[in-house]
Amino acid sequence: MTFPFIAKYALETPGVARRVATTAPEINANTTFDQLNQVPAPTMNAVRALVLRDRLSFASAAWFLRTKCTPDIATSLTSATADAWSKYMTICVGTSDAPERLEGYRKALRAYGL
């Protein structure tokens, strides 16, 4: 995830939000994505460190899917189709569904036996 999403995730994670307030008092629920993109690198790294432990890091994917995608897109991912992946990439993630990205998705599916 890009830093603005990491910061929003940290702010919405119980037990981490109060640590964000101590670590980076300039970041709060009202901080915009544009403002988060302007945060100095040392502050970004300090906030990232708050959610790097495995439990929080792995949970960030579920948070992203739940908060940044509509339920129909999240549900469609269970089909493991290129169309579902394309909608996820373009609508939720906000990037392109370039062929090289699709190939990475297909490799991941094969690795999981899907």
C-alpha positions in Angstrom: 0.0 0.0 0.0 1.1 3.6 -0.5 1.7 5.7 2.5 -1.7 7.5 2.6 -3.4 4.1 2.9 -0.9 2.9 5.5 -1.6 6.0 7.6 -5.4 5.6 7.3 -5.0 1.9 8.2 -2.9 2.8 11.3 -5.4 5.4 12.3 -8.3 2.9 12.0 -6.5 0.0 13.9 -7.4 -0.3 17.6 -4.3 0.1 19.7 -2.3 1.7 16.9 -4.2 5.0 16.5 -3.1 6.4 19.8 0.5 5.5 18.9 0.1 7.4 15.7 -0.9 10.5 17.7 2.3 10.2 19.7 4.6 9.3 16.8 3.1 11.7 14.2 0.8 14.3 15.8 0.4 16.0 12.5 -1.5 12.9 11.2 -5.1 12.4 12.2 -8.4 11.2 10.7 -8.9 14.5 8.9 -5.5 14.5 7.2 -6.1 14.3 3.4 -4.4 12.0 1.0 -2.6 15.0 -0.5 -1.3 16.0 2.9 -0.2 12.4 3.7 1.8 12.4 0.4 3.7 15.4 1.8 4.7 13.9 5.1 8.5 13.7 5.5 10.1 10.3 5.0 11.2 9.9 8.6 7.6 10.3 9.8 6.3 7.9 7.1 8.8 5.3 8.3 7.8 5.8 11.9 4.2 5.3 11.1 4.9 2.3 8.9 6.9 0.7 11.7 3.7 0.8 13.8 1.9 -1.7 11.5 4.8 -3.9 10.3 4.4 -6.7 12.7 3.0 -9.8 10.9 -0.4 -9.7 12.6 -1.0 -6.1 11.6 0.7 -6.3 8.2 -1.3 -9.3 7.0 -4.5 -7.8 8.3 -4.0 -4.7 6.2 -5.1 -6.6 3.1 -8.4 -7.4 4.6 -8.8 -3.8 5.9 -8.1 -2.5 2.4 -10.6 -4.9 0.7 -13.3 -4.1 3.3 -12.8 -0.3 3.3 -11.7 0.5 -0.3 -13.7 -1.9 -2.3 -17.5 -2.3 -2.8 -18.8 -5.6 -1.5 -19.6 -6.8 -5.0 -16.0 -6.4 -6.1 -14.7 -8.0 -3.0 -17.0 -11.0 -3.5 -16.2 -11.3 -7.1 -12.5 -11.9 -6.3 -13.5 -15.4 -5.0 -14.1 -16.3 -8.7 -10.4 -15.9 -9.4 -11.1 -14.5 -12.8 -9.2 -11.9 -14.8 -12.3 -9.7 -14.9 -12.7 -9.7 -11.1 -9.0 -8.9 -10.7 -9.2 -6.2 -13.4 -12.1 -4.5 -11.5 -10.2 -4.8 -8.2 -7.1 -3.2 -9.7 -8.8 -0.4 -11.6 -11.6 0.5 -9.2 -10.2 -0.3 -5.7 -6.5 0.0 -6.1 -6.8 2.8 -8.7 -4.2 1.6 -11.1 -4.1 -0.1 -14.4 -4.7 -3.7 -15.1 -1.6 -4.0 -17.3 -0.8 -7.4 -18.8 2.3 -7.8 -16.7 0.3 -7.3 -13.6 -2.3 -9.8 -14.8 0.5 -12.3 -15.3 1.7 -11.8 -11.7 -1.9 -12.5 -10.5 -2.1 -15.6 -12.6 1.2 -16.9 -11.1 -0.2 -16.3 -7.6 -3.3 -18.2 -8.5 -1.2 -21.1 -9.8 0.9 -21.1 -6.7 -2.3 -21.5 -4.6 -3.5 -24.3 -6.9 -6.3 -22.2 -8.4 
